[in-house]
Amino acid sequence: MNFSEINGANFFAFDLLDSAYGGGYKCIRSFFGGFVHQVFLTDCAKLRIFAVTDDLVRFKIRMNKAISRFIGLEETDSTNNYVAKQAAEGKYRPGTAILSYFQTSGRGQRGSTWQAERGANLTFSFAVPADFLPLHRSFMLSKAVSVGLCRAVGEMTSGEAVIKWPNDILLNGKKIAGILIEFKQIGGRLAVVGIGLNVNQTGFGSAFKATSVANELGRVTDINAAALTVATHLNAAFSELFAESFDAIHADYMSMLYGFQTEAGFETSERTFSGTILDVDESGMLLVRSKQGGAQAFAPKEIKINY
């Protein structure tokens, strides 16, 4: 197949909008990375195909609008970079998630590189206005995204996923997903949200303590279907965030947090110690009580949680 082109970039696209169909399982074909995929929508999804070409499928499902459509690129350096550039040039359509078949320079927290095999995993970014959040509450956005992604991983794997502060997702003691949020001043305060989920990659090398949906299920999972599941849960989380349900988001985040009120290992530039997490405040500071009894607050770059 041939990809269509927007601004010289190979892409496929599908829209997440309202629909007229009833419930029940529906199936369509979509195209990604040169392969035909079957996309199964759960009974909460309402489906209507309104345009089909050789390489483009658009469909509608009932969702909130933090993510209302996906555009997929065959390759880009970083989906966060792509979204930020589109926004800076006035070309970004609110609600659009840019999904890439392969990232040549994908990034994670602390400046780390996101390791992903070509076409094996789910990597996408989108932008939301952040002016409604006071600066001291900026981390509430990260909490909401973490909660949504954690729930999505739990649904896809039937496992008990947990959040590793500040915003990685673990499953069975291994990293399965990560989040990178970058705030930009573009026509107001804008948050560019990057999601990386290990879907079909099965090997990560000895240097990475990681797993994937395929490793957990023992079978390949459709990446487009995974994107829909993640988008559904992220939209639900953003619905709470936009409603300023901060207490509910915080309670969910803490209930899913690795090391909360249980012993975990911590590492700073000065020492390694055991302790328990007491809280994560609205600005993202981690409050830890060491086994020796003292409590201290840490910023993300000041401490590492071992798992």
Contacts in CASP RR format, 6 or more apart in sequence:
PFRMAT RR
TARGET T0000
AUTHOR 0000-0000-0000
METHOD contacts of the structure
MODEL  1
MNFSEINGANFFAFDLLDSAYGGGYKCIRSFFGGFVHQVFLTDCAKLRIF
AVTDDLVRFKIRMNKAISRFIGLEETDSTNNYVAKQAAEGKYRPGTAILS
YFQTSGRGQRGSTWQAERGANLTFSFAVPADFLPLHRSFMLSKAVSVGLC
RAVGEMTSGEAVIKWPNDILLNGKKIAGILIEFKQIGGRLAVVGIGLNVN
QTGFGSAFKATSVANELGRVTDINAAALTVATHLNAAFSELFAESFDAIH
ADYMSMLYGFQTEAGFETSERTFSGTILDVDESGMLLVRSKQGGAQAFAP
KEIKINY
1 31 0 8 1.000
1 34 0 8 1.000
1 54 0 8 1.000
1 55 0 8 1.000
2 54 0 8 1.000
2 55 0 8 1.000
3 10 0 8 1.000
3 11 0 8 1.000
3 12 0 8 1.000
3 34 0 8 1.000
3 55 0 8 1.000
3 74 0 8 1.000
4 10 0 8 1.000
4 11 0 8 1.000
4 12 0 8 1.000
4 13 0 8 1.000
4 53 0 8 1.000
4 55 0 8 1.000
4 56 0 8 1.000
5 11 0 8 1.000
6 71 0 8 1.000
7 91 0 8 1.000
9 73 0 8 1.000
9 74 0 8 1.000
9 76 0 8 1.000
10 73 0 8 1.000
10 74 0 8 1.000
10 75 0 8 1.000
11 71 0 8 1.000
11 72 0 8 1.000
11 73 0 8 1.000
11 74 0 8 1.000
12 30 0 8 1.000
12 31 0 8 1.000
12 32 0 8 1.000
12 33 0 8 1.000
12 55 0 8 1.000
12 56 0 8 1.000
12 57 0 8 1.000
12 71 0 8 1.000
12 72 0 8 1.000
13 56 0 8 1.000
13 57 0 8 1.000
13 58 0 8 1.000
13 69 0 8 1.000
13 70 0 8 1.000
13 71 0 8 1.000
13 72 0 8 1.000
14 30 0 8 1.000
14 57 0 8 1.000
14 58 0 8 1.000
14 59 0 8 1.000
14 69 0 8 1.000
14 70 0 8 1.000
14 224 0 8 1.000
15 58 0 8 1.000
15 59 0 8 1.000
15 60 0 8 1.000
15 68 0 8 1.000
15 69 0 8 1.000
15 70 0 8 1.000
16 59 0 8 1.000
16 60 0 8 1.000
16 61 0 8 1.000
16 63 0 8 1.000
16 67 0 8 1.000
16 68 0 8 1.000
16 69 0 8 1.000
16 70 0 8 1.000
16 228 0 8 1.000
16 231 0 8 1.000
17 60 0 8 1.000
17 61 0 8 1.000
17 63 0 8 1.000
17 68 0 8 1.000
17 69 0 8 1.000
18 46 0 8 1.000
18 60 0 8 1.000
18 62 0 8 1.000
19 46 0 8 1.000
19 47 0 8 1.000
19 48 0 8 1.000
19 59 0 8 1.000
19 60 0 8 1.000
19 61 0 8 1.000
19 62 0 8 1.000
20 46 0 8 1.000
20 48 0 8 1.000
21 46 0 8 1.000
21 47 0 8 1.000
21 48 0 8 1.000
22 46 0 8 1.000
23 43 0 8 1.000
23 44 0 8 1.000
23 45 0 8 1.000
23 46 0 8 1.000
24 42 0 8 1.000
24 43 0 8 1.000
25 40 0 8 1.000
25 41 0 8 1.000
25 42 0 8 1.000
25 43 0 8 1.000
26 40 0 8 1.000
26 41 0 8 1.000
26 45 0 8 1.000
26 47 0 8 1.000
27 38 0 8 1.000
27 39 0 8 1.000
27 40 0 8 1.000
27 41 0 8 1.000
28 38 0 8 1.000
28 39 0 8 1.000
28 47 0 8 1.000
28 49 0 8 1.000
28 57 0 8 1.000
28 59 0 8 1.000
29 36 0 8 1.000
29 37 0 8 1.000
29 38 0 8 1.000
29 39 0 8 1.000
29 57 0 8 1.000
30 36 0 8 1.000
30 37 0 8 1.000
30 39 0 8 1.000
30 57 0 8 1.000
30 224 0 8 1.000
31 37 0 8 1.000
31 55 0 8 1.000
31 56 0 8 1.000
31 57 0 8 1.000
32 72 0 8 1.000
32 101 0 8 1.000
32 119 0 8 1.000
32 223 0 8 1.000
32 224 0 8 1.000
33 74 0 8 1.000
33 101 0 8 1.000
33 119 0 8 1.000
37 222 0 8 1.000
37 223 0 8 1.000
37 224 0 8 1.000
37 225 0 8 1.000
38 222 0 8 1.000
39 222 0 8 1.000
39 224 0 8 1.000
39 225 0 8 1.000
39 228 0 8 1.000
40 222 0 8 1.000
40 225 0 8 1.000
41 47 0 8 1.000
41 61 0 8 1.000
41 225 0 8 1.000
41 228 0 8 1.000
44 62 0 8 1.000
44 232 0 8 1.000
45 61 0 8 1.000
45 62 0 8 1.000
45 228 0 8 1.000
45 232 0 8 1.000
46 60 0 8 1.000
46 61 0 8 1.000
46 62 0 8 1.000
47 59 0 8 1.000
47 60 0 8 1.000
47 61 0 8 1.000
48 59 0 8 1.000
48 60 0 8 1.000
49 57 0 8 1.000
49 58 0 8 1.000
49 59 0 8 1.000
50 58 0 8 1.000
50 59 0 8 1.000
50 60 0 8 1.000
51 57 0 8 1.000
51 58 0 8 1.000
52 58 0 8 1.000
61 228 0 8 1.000
63 231 0 8 1.000
63 232 0 8 1.000
63 235 0 8 1.000
64 235 0 8 1.000
64 236 0 8 1.000
64 238 0 8 1.000
64 239 0 8 1.000
65 94 0 8 1.000
65 95 0 8 1.000
65 235 0 8 1.000
66 95 0 8 1.000
66 126 0 8 1.000
66 128 0 8 1.000
66 234 0 8 1.000
66 235 0 8 1.000
66 238 0 8 1.000
66 239 0 8 1.000
66 242 0 8 1.000
67 95 0 8 1.000
67 96 0 8 1.000
67 97 0 8 1.000
67 126 0 8 1.000
67 231 0 8 1.000
67 234 0 8 1.000
67 235 0 8 1.000
68 94 0 8 1.000
68 95 0 8 1.000
68 96 0 8 1.000
69 93 0 8 1.000
69 95 0 8 1.000
69 96 0 8 1.000
69 97 0 8 1.000
70 96 0 8 1.000
70 97 0 8 1.000
70 98 0 8 1.000
70 99 0 8 1.000
70 124 0 8 1.000
70 227 0 8 1.000
70 231 0 8 1.000
71 96 0 8 1.000
71 97 0 8 1.000
71 98 0 8 1.000
71 99 0 8 1.000
72 98 0 8 1.000
72 99 0 8 1.000
72 100 0 8 1.000
72 101 0 8 1.000
72 124 0 8 1.000
73 79 0 8 1.000
73 82 0 8 1.000
73 98 0 8 1.000
73 99 0 8 1.000
73 100 0 8 1.000
73 101 0 8 1.000
74 100 0 8 1.000
74 101 0 8 1.000
74 102 0 8 1.000
75 100 0 8 1.000
75 101 0 8 1.000
75 102 0 8 1.000
75 103 0 8 1.000
75 104 0 8 1.000
76 82 0 8 1.000
76 98 0 8 1.000
76 100 0 8 1.000
76 103 0 8 1.000
76 104 0 8 1.000
77 103 0 8 1.000
77 104 0 8 1.000
77 105 0 8 1.000
77 106 0 8 1.000
78 103 0 8 1.000
78 104 0 8 1.000
78 105 0 8 1.000
78 106 0 8 1.000
78 107 0 8 1.000
78 125 0 8 1.000
79 98 0 8 1.000
79 99 0 8 1.000
79 100 0 8 1.000
79 103 0 8 1.000
79 106 0 8 1.000
79 123 0 8 1.000
79 124 0 8 1.000
79 125 0 8 1.000
79 194 0 8 1.000
80 106 0 8 1.000
80 107 0 8 1.000
80 125 0 8 1.000
80 180 0 8 1.000
80 182 0 8 1.000
80 192 0 8 1.000
80 194 0 8 1.000
81 105 0 8 1.000
82 98 0 8 1.000
82 100 0 8 1.000
82 125 0 8 1.000
83 92 0 8 1.000
83 96 0 8 1.000
83 98 0 8 1.000
83 125 0 8 1.000
83 126 0 8 1.000
83 127 0 8 1.000
83 192 0 8 1.000
84 127 0 8 1.000
84 182 0 8 1.000
84 184 0 8 1.000
84 186 0 8 1.000
84 192 0 8 1.000
86 92 0 8 1.000
86 98 0 8 1.000
87 127 0 8 1.000
87 184 0 8 1.000
87 186 0 8 1.000
87 190 0 8 1.000
87 192 0 8 1.000
88 184 0 8 1.000
88 186 0 8 1.000
92 127 0 8 1.000
94 127 0 8 1.000
94 128 0 8 1.000
94 129 0 8 1.000
95 126 0 8 1.000
95 127 0 8 1.000
95 128 0 8 1.000
96 126 0 8 1.000
97 124 0 8 1.000
97 125 0 8 1.000
97 126 0 8 1.000
97 227 0 8 1.000
97 231 0 8 1.000
98 124 0 8 1.000
98 125 0 8 1.000
98 126 0 8 1.000
99 122 0 8 1.000
99 123 0 8 1.000
99 124 0 8 1.000
99 227 0 8 1.000
100 123 0 8 1.000
100 124 0 8 1.000
101 118 0 8 1.000
101 119 0 8 1.000
102 116 0 8 1.000
102 118 0 8 1.000
102 119 0 8 1.000
103 114 0 8 1.000
103 116 0 8 1.000
103 123 0 8 1.000
105 113 0 8 1.000
106 113 0 8 1.000
106 114 0 8 1.000
106 116 0 8 1.000
106 123 0 8 1.000
107 113 0 8 1.000
107 114 0 8 1.000
107 180 0 8 1.000
108 114 0 8 1.000
108 178 0 8 1.000
108 180 0 8 1.000
109 166 0 8 1.000
109 167 0 8 1.000
109 168 0 8 1.000
109 178 0 8 1.000
109 179 0 8 1.000
109 180 0 8 1.000
109 300 0 8 1.000
110 300 0 8 1.000
110 301 0 8 1.000
114 123 0 8 1.000
114 178 0 8 1.000
114 180 0 8 1.000
114 196 0 8 1.000
115 204 0 8 1.000
115 208 0 8 1.000
115 210 0 8 1.000
116 123 0 8 1.000
116 196 0 8 1.000
116 198 0 8 1.000
116 201 0 8 1.000
117 200 0 8 1.000
117 201 0 8 1.000
119 200 0 8 1.000
119 223 0 8 1.000
120 198 0 8 1.000
120 199 0 8 1.000
120 200 0 8 1.000
120 201 0 8 1.000
120 212 0 8 1.000
121 196 0 8 1.000
121 197 0 8 1.000
121 198 0 8 1.000
121 199 0 8 1.000
121 200 0 8 1.000
121 201 0 8 1.000
121 212 0 8 1.000
121 223 0 8 1.000
122 195 0 8 1.000
122 196 0 8 1.000
122 197 0 8 1.000
122 199 0 8 1.000
122 223 0 8 1.000
122 226 0 8 1.000
122 227 0 8 1.000
122 230 0 8 1.000
123 194 0 8 1.000
123 195 0 8 1.000
123 196 0 8 1.000
123 197 0 8 1.000
124 194 0 8 1.000
124 195 0 8 1.000
124 196 0 8 1.000
124 227 0 8 1.000
125 192 0 8 1.000
125 193 0 8 1.000
125 194 0 8 1.000
125 195 0 8 1.000
126 192 0 8 1.000
126 193 0 8 1.000
126 194 0 8 1.000
127 184 0 8 1.000
127 190 0 8 1.000
127 191 0 8 1.000
127 192 0 8 1.000
127 193 0 8 1.000
128 141 0 8 1.000
128 190 0 8 1.000
128 191 0 8 1.000
128 193 0 8 1.000
128 238 0 8 1.000
129 188 0 8 1.000
129 189 0 8 1.000
129 190 0 8 1.000
129 191 0 8 1.000
130 138 0 8 1.000
130 141 0 8 1.000
130 183 0 8 1.000
130 189 0 8 1.000
130 190 0 8 1.000
130 191 0 8 1.000
131 188 0 8 1.000
131 189 0 8 1.000
132 242 0 8 1.000
132 244 0 8 1.000
133 140 0 8 1.000
133 141 0 8 1.000
133 189 0 8 1.000
136 282 0 8 1.000
136 283 0 8 1.000
137 246 0 8 1.000
137 282 0 8 1.000
137 283 0 8 1.000
138 183 0 8 1.000
138 282 0 8 1.000
138 283 0 8 1.000
139 166 0 8 1.000
139 280 0 8 1.000
139 281 0 8 1.000
139 282 0 8 1.000
139 283 0 8 1.000
139 284 0 8 1.000
140 241 0 8 1.000
140 246 0 8 1.000
140 249 0 8 1.000
140 250 0 8 1.000
140 282 0 8 1.000
141 181 0 8 1.000
141 191 0 8 1.000
141 193 0 8 1.000
141 241 0 8 1.000
142 166 0 8 1.000
142 167 0 8 1.000
142 179 0 8 1.000
142 181 0 8 1.000
142 284 0 8 1.000
143 249 0 8 1.000
143 250 0 8 1.000
143 252 0 8 1.000
143 253 0 8 1.000
143 280 0 8 1.000
144 237 0 8 1.000
144 238 0 8 1.000
144 240 0 8 1.000
144 241 0 8 1.000
144 249 0 8 1.000
145 167 0 8 1.000
145 179 0 8 1.000
145 181 0 8 1.000
145 193 0 8 1.000
145 195 0 8 1.000
145 234 0 8 1.000
145 237 0 8 1.000
146 163 0 8 1.000
146 167 0 8 1.000
146 169 0 8 1.000
146 179 0 8 1.000
146 253 0 8 1.000
146 256 0 8 1.000
147 163 0 8 1.000
147 237 0 8 1.000
147 249 0 8 1.000
147 252 0 8 1.000
147 253 0 8 1.000
147 256 0 8 1.000
148 230 0 8 1.000
148 233 0 8 1.000
148 234 0 8 1.000
148 236 0 8 1.000
148 237 0 8 1.000
149 169 0 8 1.000
149 177 0 8 1.000
149 178 0 8 1.000
149 179 0 8 1.000
149 195 0 8 1.000
149 197 0 8 1.000
149 230 0 8 1.000
149 233 0 8 1.000
149 234 0 8 1.000
150 161 0 8 1.000
150 162 0 8 1.000
150 163 0 8 1.000
150 169 0 8 1.000
150 256 0 8 1.000
151 161 0 8 1.000
151 233 0 8 1.000
151 236 0 8 1.000
151 237 0 8 1.000
152 197 0 8 1.000
152 229 0 8 1.000
152 230 0 8 1.000
152 232 0 8 1.000
152 233 0 8 1.000
152 234 0 8 1.000
153 159 0 8 1.000
153 161 0 8 1.000
153 169 0 8 1.000
153 171 0 8 1.000
153 176 0 8 1.000
153 177 0 8 1.000
153 197 0 8 1.000
153 213 0 8 1.000
154 160 0 8 1.000
154 161 0 8 1.000
154 171 0 8 1.000
155 229 0 8 1.000
155 233 0 8 1.000
156 213 0 8 1.000
156 217 0 8 1.000
156 221 0 8 1.000
156 226 0 8 1.000
156 229 0 8 1.000
157 171 0 8 1.000
157 176 0 8 1.000
157 213 0 8 1.000
157 216 0 8 1.000
157 217 0 8 1.000
159 171 0 8 1.000
159 172 0 8 1.000
159 216 0 8 1.000
160 171 0 8 1.000
161 169 0 8 1.000
161 170 0 8 1.000
161 171 0 8 1.000
161 176 0 8 1.000
161 256 0 8 1.000
162 169 0 8 1.000
162 170 0 8 1.000
162 171 0 8 1.000
162 256 0 8 1.000
162 257 0 8 1.000
162 258 0 8 1.000
163 169 0 8 1.000
163 170 0 8 1.000
163 253 0 8 1.000
163 256 0 8 1.000
163 257 0 8 1.000
163 258 0 8 1.000
164 170 0 8 1.000
164 175 0 8 1.000
164 257 0 8 1.000
164 258 0 8 1.000
164 305 0 8 1.000
164 307 0 8 1.000
165 257 0 8 1.000
165 258 0 8 1.000
165 277 0 8 1.000
165 280 0 8 1.000
165 286 0 8 1.000
165 300 0 8 1.000
165 305 0 8 1.000
166 280 0 8 1.000
166 284 0 8 1.000
166 286 0 8 1.000
166 300 0 8 1.000
167 178 0 8 1.000
167 179 0 8 1.000
167 181 0 8 1.000
168 175 0 8 1.000
168 177 0 8 1.000
168 178 0 8 1.000
168 179 0 8 1.000
169 175 0 8 1.000
169 176 0 8 1.000
169 177 0 8 1.000
169 178 0 8 1.000
169 179 0 8 1.000
170 176 0 8 1.000
170 258 0 8 1.000
170 307 0 8 1.000
171 211 0 8 1.000
171 216 0 8 1.000
172 211 0 8 1.000
172 216 0 8 1.000
173 209 0 8 1.000
173 211 0 8 1.000
173 307 0 8 1.000
174 209 0 8 1.000
174 210 0 8 1.000
174 211 0 8 1.000
175 198 0 8 1.000
175 208 0 8 1.000
175 209 0 8 1.000
175 210 0 8 1.000
175 211 0 8 1.000
176 197 0 8 1.000
176 198 0 8 1.000
176 210 0 8 1.000
176 211 0 8 1.000
176 212 0 8 1.000
176 213 0 8 1.000
176 216 0 8 1.000
177 195 0 8 1.000
177 196 0 8 1.000
177 197 0 8 1.000
177 198 0 8 1.000
178 195 0 8 1.000
178 196 0 8 1.000
178 197 0 8 1.000
179 193 0 8 1.000
179 194 0 8 1.000
179 195 0 8 1.000
179 196 0 8 1.000
180 193 0 8 1.000
180 194 0 8 1.000
181 191 0 8 1.000
181 192 0 8 1.000
181 193 0 8 1.000
181 194 0 8 1.000
182 191 0 8 1.000
182 192 0 8 1.000
183 189 0 8 1.000
183 190 0 8 1.000
183 191 0 8 1.000
183 192 0 8 1.000
184 190 0 8 1.000
184 191 0 8 1.000
184 192 0 8 1.000
195 230 0 8 1.000
195 234 0 8 1.000
197 213 0 8 1.000
197 226 0 8 1.000
197 230 0 8 1.000
198 204 0 8 1.000
198 210 0 8 1.000
198 211 0 8 1.000
198 212 0 8 1.000
198 213 0 8 1.000
198 215 0 8 1.000
199 212 0 8 1.000
199 213 0 8 1.000
199 214 0 8 1.000
199 221 0 8 1.000
199 223 0 8 1.000
199 226 0 8 1.000
200 212 0 8 1.000
200 213 0 8 1.000
200 214 0 8 1.000
200 220 0 8 1.000
200 221 0 8 1.000
200 223 0 8 1.000
201 212 0 8 1.000
201 214 0 8 1.000
202 212 0 8 1.000
202 214 0 8 1.000
202 215 0 8 1.000
203 212 0 8 1.000
203 215 0 8 1.000
204 210 0 8 1.000
204 211 0 8 1.000
209 307 0 8 1.000
213 221 0 8 1.000
213 226 0 8 1.000
214 220 0 8 1.000
214 221 0 8 1.000
237 249 0 8 1.000
240 248 0 8 1.000
240 249 0 8 1.000
241 249 0 8 1.000
246 282 0 8 1.000
250 280 0 8 1.000
250 282 0 8 1.000
253 280 0 8 1.000
254 260 0 8 1.000
254 279 0 8 1.000
254 280 0 8 1.000
257 277 0 8 1.000
257 280 0 8 1.000
258 264 0 8 1.000
258 305 0 8 1.000
258 307 0 8 1.000
259 276 0 8 1.000
259 277 0 8 1.000
259 305 0 8 1.000
260 276 0 8 1.000
260 277 0 8 1.000
261 276 0 8 1.000
261 277 0 8 1.000
261 278 0 8 1.000
262 276 0 8 1.000
263 274 0 8 1.000
263 275 0 8 1.000
263 276 0 8 1.000
263 291 0 8 1.000
264 274 0 8 1.000
264 275 0 8 1.000
264 276 0 8 1.000
264 277 0 8 1.000
264 305 0 8 1.000
264 306 0 8 1.000
264 307 0 8 1.000
265 272 0 8 1.000
265 273 0 8 1.000
265 274 0 8 1.000
265 275 0 8 1.000
265 305 0 8 1.000
265 306 0 8 1.000
266 272 0 8 1.000
266 273 0 8 1.000
266 274 0 8 1.000
266 275 0 8 1.000
266 288 0 8 1.000
266 290 0 8 1.000
266 303 0 8 1.000
266 304 0 8 1.000
266 305 0 8 1.000
266 306 0 8 1.000
267 303 0 8 1.000
267 304 0 8 1.000
267 305 0 8 1.000
267 306 0 8 1.000
268 298 0 8 1.000
268 302 0 8 1.000
268 303 0 8 1.000
268 304 0 8 1.000
269 302 0 8 1.000
272 306 0 8 1.000
273 290 0 8 1.000
273 291 0 8 1.000
273 292 0 8 1.000
274 290 0 8 1.000
274 291 0 8 1.000
275 288 0 8 1.000
275 289 0 8 1.000
275 290 0 8 1.000
275 291 0 8 1.000
276 288 0 8 1.000
276 289 0 8 1.000
277 286 0 8 1.000
277 287 0 8 1.000
277 288 0 8 1.000
278 287 0 8 1.000
278 288 0 8 1.000
278 289 0 8 1.000
278 295 0 8 1.000
279 286 0 8 1.000
279 287 0 8 1.000
280 286 0 8 1.000
280 287 0 8 1.000
281 287 0 8 1.000
281 297 0 8 1.000
284 299 0 8 1.000
284 300 0 8 1.000
285 297 0 8 1.000
285 298 0 8 1.000
285 299 0 8 1.000
286 297 0 8 1.000
286 298 0 8 1.000
286 299 0 8 1.000
286 300 0 8 1.000
286 303 0 8 1.000
287 295 0 8 1.000
287 296 0 8 1.000
287 297 0 8 1.000
288 295 0 8 1.000
288 296 0 8 1.000
288 297 0 8 1.000
288 298 0 8 1.000
288 303 0 8 1.000
289 295 0 8 1.000
290 296 0 8 1.000
END
